[in-house]
Amino acid sequence: MTPTDSLRTKLRMLLNDRDSKTFTDDELDSLISDADCIYCAASEGWMMKATMQESNIDTPNQYQVGQERYQYSTITDVANLCYKNAEKYKSMCTGRSSFIIGSDVEINL
């Protein structure tokens, strides 16, 4: 696909990057250029976001101050969410057509 402002904006929304803190415009353009459809680009972007989490250190996800207990998502939780979103957008892909041939079908060329 050819990157445009509208595709870049839509991809930012699909990647939950409206504040442009995760991806630069050039990085989004690269995702768009390599993709068959916007959902393929989103899937690849979510995979990249998941791998970005690997450089962070996973710490305990809860602590207590007095009577109050706080619990938050771990890096593993965030990475798993990113992978789940990548799979969701991959399943929405409209750019590739494919078909499955049953194993009992014989094709002679």
C-alpha positions in Angstrom: 0.0 0.0 0.0 1.1 3.6 -0.5 1.3 5.6 2.8 -1.1 8.6 3.0 -2.0 10.9 5.9 -5.4 9.1 6.3 -3.8 5.6 6.4 -1.2 6.8 8.9 -4.0 8.3 11.1 -6.1 5.1 10.9 -3.1 2.9 11.7 -2.2 5.1 14.7 -5.8 4.6 16.0 -5.6 0.8 15.4 -2.2 0.7 17.2 -3.5 2.9 20.1 -0.8 5.4 19.4 -2.8 8.6 19.0 -0.2 10.6 20.9 2.6 9.4 18.6 4.8 8.1 21.4 5.4 4.6 20.1 5.9 5.0 16.3 7.3 7.7 14.1 5.6 8.6 10.9 8.5 6.9 9.0 8.0 3.7 10.9 4.2 3.8 10.2 5.0 4.5 6.5 7.2 1.4 6.5 4.5 -0.8 8.0 2.0 0.5 5.5 4.3 0.1 2.5 5.0 -3.5 3.4 1.4 -4.5 4.1 -1.4 -5.8 1.9 -4.0 -4.0 3.9 -4.4 -1.7 6.9 -5.1 -4.7 9.2 -1.9 -6.5 8.1 0.0 -3.3 9.1 -1.8 -3.1 12.4 -1.0 -6.8 13.1 2.7 -6.2 12.4 2.6 -3.0 14.5 1.2 -4.9 17.5 3.8 -7.5 17.1 6.5 -4.8 17.2 4.9 -3.3 20.3 5.0 -6.7 22.0 8.7 -7.1 21.2 9.4 -3.6 22.6 8.3 -4.9 26.0 11.1 -7.4 26.0 13.6 -4.7 26.8 11.7 -3.8 30.0 12.2 -5.5 33.3 9.2 -7.4 34.8 8.6 -6.4 38.4 6.1 -7.5 40.9 2.7 -6.3 40.0 1.3 -5.3 43.4 2.3 -3.4 46.4 0.7 -2.2 49.6 0.8 1.2 51.4 -0.9 1.0 54.8 -4.4 -0.4 54.3 -4.4 0.2 50.5 -3.3 -2.4 48.0 -2.3 -1.5 44.5 -2.1 -4.0 41.6 -1.1 -3.2 38.0 -0.3 -4.9 34.8 3.1 -6.5 34.4 5.2 -6.3 31.3 4.2 -9.9 30.5 0.5 -8.9 30.7 1.1 -6.0 28.3 3.1 -8.2 25.8 0.4 -10.8 25.9 -2.2 -8.1 25.1 -0.1 -6.9 22.2 0.2 -10.5 20.8 -3.6 -10.9 21.2 -4.2 -7.7 19.3 -1.8 -8.8 16.6 -3.7 -12.0 16.1 -7.0 -10.1 16.0 -5.9 -7.8 13.2 -4.2 -10.6 11.3 -7.6 -12.4 11.2 -9.2 -9.3 9.8 -6.7 -9.1 6.9 -8.5 -8.3 3.6 -5.4 -8.1 1.4 -4.6 -11.7 0.9 -6.8 -14.3 -0.7 -6.3 -17.9 0.1 -8.1 -21.2 -0.2 -7.7 -24.6 1.3 -7.8 -27.8 -0.7 -8.9 -30.9 1.1 -6.4 -33.7 1.4 -8.5 -36.0 -0.7 -8.5 -33.7 -3.7 -6.1 -34.6 -6.5 -4.9 -31.9 -8.9 -3.2 -32.9 -12.1 -1.3 -30.1 -13.9 
